[in-house]
Amino acid sequence: EVAGLPTGFIRIKRHVLETLAVKANKIVKGRTTMPILFERTFFEGTRLGGDLSFCKKWIQEGGSIWAAANLHLGHVAKSIIYDSLAASMRRKEGETLRYMVEQIRAGNITPGLFTEARKFNGNHWGALEDVLMMCALLGKDADGPVIEAGSGLTTLALAAACKHKVYCLEHDYEWAEKARRMCAEAGVFNVSIIYAPIIDGWYDVPALPEFALGLNDGPPRALGSRMGFFKHFKPKSIICDDADDKGYGEALTEWAEANGYRIDFVERSALLR
């Protein structure tokens, strides 16, 4: 229940209009008397727009107003805006990442969940919804530890879904610290962020266990080749972001065929298993 709402997307029952029309100021146009329900007013020194004024009138009549907080609405103009009241409130309170983790743990895994998280995170270079979906769905079925090259929302998605430990390689010390803070903020603790500088085009990797699932999303293209992942790890399933990069998809296909993996391309990513 709320004190007022913008009325661009509002559902009003007929009896509300009929009740307010009785006391409303009216104007006469020809033979028609028209009640004015939406009008600008002043309240305690504040000027209210027509929508909030309408809401206030109805509450004064003993009525109530309810927001469908999780209803996603869109607006298209010079840019496209797609959001919900609940998502906006979670961003304001800093609860977005914890909410994402809780929903994954509950099995409520939808693209919209990750759209909300990406908007909150603000990393335009981060993994898209297709990769985040695969992390959550495959992480849930992983029967052993997970290895990830690169960090971000994928780290949280994997850790939230997986019952085992997630090992994350990060070449940038500041990003590694940021990843640790994100994990703490989101309430995931089955993650080991490993600071591993890039040497000769690949992470300086310490001794690690065998893995059931892997995500190959690093290092940055300017620092090395992502094919280095396959020289160090051979998990049962591998998610590869940016598989549409020139030559990378072909290299993945060749490696998969040589090592007995089936490869499926999904949007910009690839899944080997």
N, C-alpha and C positions, 0 to 999 in steps of 0.2 A: 504494500500500500504506500502511496506517495502523496505529497502535498500538491503536485501539479506536474503537467507534462506538456511538451510541445504537441500541437495537434495535427501535424502533417500526416501522422500515421496513428489515428485514434479511432476506436470503435465506440460509438455513442448509442445507447439504447433510446428508443423513441420517448419513453416516459421522462427521461432527463430533459429533453428539449421541450416537451409539453409543460413540465413543471416550471422550468426557468422562464418560459414565454409569458407566464401569467404576470410576473412582477417586472418583466423587462421593460426598459424604455422602448418606445415604439415610434416609428415614422410612418407617414401615410404617403403611398405612391399611387395616385389615381384612386381606384376603388379598393386598393389593398392596404391593409394595416400590417406592417412588418415588425416583429419583435427583433431587437438588436441584442443578440446573445454574445457576440464576440466584439468587444470594444476596449480601447485602451482606457485604463483607469489609474488612479493614484491610491497607494496604500502605505501608510506610515512613512511618507516622504519618498516612496519609491514608485516609479512609473511601471505599471505592468502592461505587457503586451496583451493582445486579444486572447491568446491561448491560455495564459496563466490567469487572466481575469475570469475567463469562463470556468476554469477549474475551481477558482476560489468561490465563485458564486454557488457552484454545485455543492461544495463542502459546507458552505454556510447553510444550505438547505438540508443538511444532514446526510448528504450523499458521500460516496467514497470513490476513489480513483486508484486503479491498479496498473502497475507496469508489468508487461510480459518481458522480464529482464533478459531472457535468453533468446528472444526473437531477433534474428539477424535481418537488418534492413539495409538497403543500398540506395545510393544517390549518385547519379552520373551527371557531371558537368565538365569543367575543364580537367578534373581528375575524378577517379572513381572512389567513393567512400562506402565501405561495407563494414558494419560494426553492430554491436549490441550494447544495451545499457549495462548488462552484467560484465561484459568484457571491459568496457570503459571504467567501471568501478574497480575491477580487479587491477587494471593498470595503475589507477590512481593510488590504490592502497599497496601496490607492490606485491600482489598476490598471484600474478599470472603464472609464473613458473611453478609454484607449489600446486596451483590448480591443475596445470597440465599433467604434472606427475601423479596427482591423486586420480585424475580421470583415466590415465593409462593403467594404473594399478587396478582400477575398478573395471577395466575392460571396455571403457567408452572411448574407443580410438576412432576419430573422425578427422578428415582433412581440415574442417573448421577449427578444431582444437589447435592445430599447428599453425594455421593462418593467424590466429590470435596471438600465439607465442612469438611468431616471427615479427608481428607488428610491435609487440612489446620489446623484443630484443633489439630491433633496429639494425641488424647486420644484413645488409643487402647482398653480401657475398656468401651468406650461410646457405645450408642445404634447404631445398624446397620441400613442399608438402609430400611429394612422392617418396623421397628418401626418408623423411621423418616417419612416414607411415610404415615403411619397410623396417626401419629400426625398431619401432614399437611392436609390430606384429611378429617379426622374426626373433626379436629379443625375448619375447614371451615364451617361445618354443626352444630357446637355446638350452642345451643340456650340459653346458660347461661355460668357462670364462669367455669374455668377449674382448677383442682387440680393436682399437680405433686409432687411425692415423688422422690427426686433426681433432679439434675440440669445438664445442658449441652446443646448440640445442639437441643435436644428435646424441651427445653424451648423456644428457638428461633423459632422452627418450629411451635409449638403450638401458640405462641404469634403472629407470622406473619399471621397465617391462621385465628385466632379467633378474632371476633369483641368484645369479652368480656374480662374480666380480667383473667390472669393466675396467680394462687397462687402456689409458688414453695417452698417446704420444703427442707432445706439443713442442715445437721448436722455438717458440717465442716465450720468454720468461714471463712477460706481462700478461700474455694471453693465458698462460698456464695458471697464473694467480687468479685471473678473471674467471677461468673455468672452475677453480676451486671455490670461489665465492658464489658462483651460480649454483653449484651443487649444494652448498650449505643453505643458500636461500630457498632452494626448491625442496630441501629435505631428503636428498639422496646421499647415501654414505657408502655404497658399495662401489665406489670409484677410486681408482688410483691414477692421478694425473702425473705423468712422467715427463719431466723437462728433458728433452733430448735434442740438442743442437743438430743442424744438418751438416754432415760431413760426406763429401764426395757424392752429393745428390740424394742422400737418404739420411734418415734419423740415426743418431748414434744410440743404437738400441741395446739395452742391458739384457741379461738372460731372462727370458720370460717363459711361462708354461705353454702347453698346447691349448689351442682355442677352438671353440665350437662355432663361433660367429666372428666375422670381421667386417669393419667398415673402412674402406679406403677412400679418404677425402683429404689427403695431404701427401707430400708437402706442397706449398704453393708452386705453381708452374715455373716461376722464375728461379726457384731454388733447387729443383730436382725433378726426377721422373717418378710418377706414381707406380710405375711397374716395379720399383724397388720393394714394394709391399710383398710381392710374390716370391722374392728371393729369401724373405725372412719368415713368412707365415703361410700356412696352408690350412685354414679352418674349413669346416664342413660347408659353410655358406659364406659368401662374400658379397657385400653391397658396395658398389663403386659409383660415386658421384661423378658428374661431368664426363660421362662416357661418350658424349657427343663431340668431345674435343677432337680435332683433326689427328688421325692416326691412332688415338687411344682406343677407340672401339675395336679397330682391327687388331691391335695388339692384345686386347682382352680376349677377343674371339680365338686368336691363335693359341694363347696360353691355355684357355679353357679346353680346347680340343686336345691339346697335347697332354693335359693333366686329368682328363676324364670328367670334366665339369660340363654341365649344361648351362648355357648362357641365355638370358632373356633381357631384352632392352625395354625399359619402362621410362617413357618420357626422355629425360636427359641422363638417366642413370642406367645401371646394369646390375643384374643379380646372377651370381654364379653359384651353382650348388650341384 
